Amino acid sequence: MIIYTIGYEATTMADFLATLRAAGVVRVIDVRALPLSRRPGFSKSSLAASLCAVGIDYVHLKALGTPKRGRDAAKKGDVVTLRAVYDEQLELPEAQAQAAQMLDLAGERPSALLCFERDPCHCHRTLLLEAVGQGHEVRDLYT
């Protein structure tokens, strides 16, 4: 199984959708704690509508998002704190349940984990897959 990841930082909706379609992604799994964005079109409702219009499903798994303290650390480039905060998040029962759900969803259909950061090395989606994605191929998509 391949699990894709994608960030929408510094992209347009058209390029974002084209990248997903070119990779054969048919489901986006949003792993943001707060699925809101200042980038036009990337907040939950408008994003889901844009994806649906091109035949891509949308699922939001809030418990797999990064708590505020981790998001603040990520903005500062403090990967050590981000990792510590996210490790704590993944110990929560709801996060463990949604991590299992994410793997099931990705196993059903080609899926991409979505967050903001373009570079997966600066995003919790990489930490998530390091924690629960063993044995799965990960492909990071760039727009």
N, C-alpha and C positions, 0 to 999 in steps of 0.2 A: 504494500500500500504506500502511496505517495501522499504526503500532506504538504500542501502549498502554504506559503505565508505571503502576505502583501501589506505594505503600508501605503497610505494615501498622501503622505507629506509631499508637497510641491508637485502635485499632479492635477490633471483635470479629470472630470468624470468620464469624458470620452476616452482618454488614454487609459484610465483605470479599467473601464469595461472592456476595452480592446485587449488589454493584457490578460485579463481573466479569460476571455473567450479564446484567445490564441493558445492558452495553456490547457483548455478543455475543462476549466473549472465550472461546475454547475451548482455549487453551494458556497456561500460565504458564511463563515462562522465568526461573528464579531466578538472579540474577547476584550473589549473595552469595558471598564467598570461603568463609565458614563458615556453612552453612545451619542454624544453631542459633539459638534464641531463648528468652528468658525469658518471652516472651508465650505463654501457653498456645495450643497448636495450630499455631504457626508454625515449628516445627523441621521439618526435611526430611521425615521419615517420616510424621508426623501431618498435615502440610500436604498432602503428596501424596495421602494417604488421603481427606482432606476434599474435595480438588479432584476426585478420581476419583469420589467419591460423587455429585457433581453434574455429571459428564460433562466435566470440564476436565482436560486432560493436564498433566503436570508434567515439566519438564526442568531439570536443574541444570547450569549452565555455570560451573564453579568458576574457571576462568582469567579470567573477566570480572569477578571480585570485586576488591575493594580490599585491598591488603596492609595488615597491621597498622598500619604507620606512617601510611598514608592514613586508616584508620579513626580512629586517634587524633586526627589533624588535623581530621577532620570533626566529631568530638565537641566539639572546642574552637572550632569555627567558622572554622578556618584553611583557607579555600578555596584559597589560593595553594599551600600545601603539598599539600593533597589533589589538586589539579590536576597538580602536578609528579610526585607519586608515581604517579598513575593514568596519566599520559602514559607513564611508564616501563613500567608494567604492560602497556599496550597495544602496546608495541614487541616484547614477547616472542612467539616463534613460536606457542606454544600459545594465547595470547590472540588473536592474529590469526586462527588457525584457528577458534577458538570464536566470534569476532565474525562470520566468514563463515557459520558454522553458524547463529548467531542470526538473521541476516538471511534465510537460507534457510527456517528454521522459521517466522519471522514472515510470510514470503511465502506459505507453504502454507496457513496458517490464522490467523484473528484471534488475536493473541498479546499478552500483557502482560509487560513486564520487571518483576520483583519485587525490591525491596530494603526496608529498614526505614523509611527516612525518609518521612514523609507528604509533605513539601514537596520536589518534585524539584529545586529550586534548591540544596538542601543535600545532594544525593545524587549518587553517581558514575554512576547510570544516565543522567543528563543529559549528563555528560561522555562517556560511551560513545556515546550517539546523536549528539552533536556531532562525534565522531571518525569514526564509520562509518555514520551514518544519513542522509547527505546525499541529498536527493531523496525522502525518505519523510516522510509526515505523522506527527507525534507528537501523541498525545493523552494527557494526564496524567489519571488517574482518582483521585478522592478519595472516601473513605468517610466 
